[in-house]
């Protein structure tokens, strides 16, 4: 798909807007639906802000649903080639598609411990990190409170969304 300009984005119908931006937040087109009504946008930053604001005002249940919509890093969906194209590319950029069996097992243990503690997948902006930093993130964040970790995970989701937007928008 060609990258869109802000004027083109502002002229999209809501259904086209959701089609284009519905995948910016993993399996959560409701966020694009909520931001569509906030047009016109002056730039990418304002669009990103409108999307993030939609999440922020959505309430704890929808925020948890958003977090739970994310795949595990090096999880079952990755093994079965069932990741969204965005997630597959992001995990590959961090080198997570080239792990040796011991590293895969380490990720699986960390994923299980994280799920048990918090009830949603570990989320980190893989495009801004490499394997070692991600593994260190597990160790550090497993000590957070649940409330602290929900906030941290949402901040990572916002970073992921910003990078995905940059892939879609001509600057």
N, C-alpha and C positions, 0 to 999 in steps of 0.2 A: 504494500500500500504506500502511496505517496504521502509524504509528511504534509500536514495541513497547516495553513497560516491561521492566525487568530481571527481575521475577518471570515475565513471559510468556516471555522469552528462556530463562530457566532451566528452564521447563517444556516447551520444544520437544523433539520427538524429534530424534535426531542428523540424520536425513535432512532434516527441516524446518529445523534450524539451518543446515545446509549450503546448503539452497535459499535461505534468507534472507541468509546472510552469505558465501556462496561467491564473490560478485562484489566483495567489499570489497577484495580483492587481485586485480588484473587477471588474468583467466583462470586462477586458481589456487585452485580449491575445496579442494585438499588442505590448505590452511592452516586453513580453517574446520573441516575434518574433524579435524585435530589438536587444535584448541582446544576442540572440543565436549566432550571427555572431562574438561576442566578445570573444568567447572561444578560448583557454582553460582558465579556471579559476583556480587560485591557492588555493582558499578556499571560504568559504561561504561569507566572507566579500567582496571579489572581485566580486562574483556573485551578491550580493545585490547592490553593487556600480554600476555595469553595468546596472542593472534593473532601478535603480534610475536615472542614467545618461540618459537613454533612455527617461524617463519622462521629465527630465530637459531640454533636447534639442528639445523636441517635439513641443514646442510653446504653447501660451496661449489657443488656441482653443482646442487642444487635452488635455491639462491639465484640463481645465474646464469640458470636456467630462468625464475624469477620475473621477473628484470629483462628478459629477452628476450621475455616475454609482453606487455610494454608496447608501445604503438604509438609511432611517431615523432610528434613534434609537427609538425603541418602536413604530415604524410606522405601516402603513397598511400592508406591506410585512411581518412583524413579526406577526401581528394579523392573517394573512391568511396562516401562515407557508410557506411562499414563499421565505424566505431568503436562500442564499447559505449556505451550511453546515458550512462553516468557519464563516460567519457572525452570524449565529444562536448560534454557540458555543461561539463566542466572546461576544455577548450580554449577554448570560447566565452567563459567567464568571464574569461579572460585576453586576450580580443580576437583570438584566433588564427583565428577564422572570418571576420574582416573585414580581411584583409591585402591590400595591393596586390601586383601581380605581382613587383615587385623584392623585397619582403619575403618572399614565398613562396620565391623563388629563394635568398635568404639563409638561410632555415631549411633548405632542402634541401641547400645546401652544408655548413652546420654539421652536419646529421644525418649526411651522408656522412663528413665528417672524424671525427666522434665514433665512428661505427660502425667505421671503419677503425682507429682508435686503441684502442678498448676492446672491441669485439665485441658490444655491446648498445646499445639506444637510450638517448639522453639522457633522463633522468627528472628532472623538477622538479615540485613541487606547483603546478600552474598556477593553482589557486584562490587561492593566496597570492602570486601574481606577475602581472605584466603583461608585454606583449610585450618592452619594453626590458630589463626585469630578466632575462627568460629569455634574450635574446640576449647580455646581459652574462655570464650564467651559462655559456653555451657557451664564451665566450672565456676565462673564468677556469678552468673545470674541464678544458678540454682540456690544461692543463699539469699536471694531477694524475698521480700514478702510477696504475697499474691498480688496485692494492689500495686506495689512497685513494679512487679513484672508485667502486669497488664499494661501499665503506662509505657514501660520500656518496649514491649512488643508493638504497641501502637505507634510509637515513634519510629521503629524500624519499618513498619508498614508504610508510613508516610514517606520515608526515604525511598523505598521500593517503588512506590507510586510516582514519585517525582522523576526517577530515572525512566520509568516506563512512559511517562508523559513526554519526556525529552526525545524518546524514540519516535513519537507520533507527531510532534509539532515542529514545523520549520521555524527556525529562529533567525 
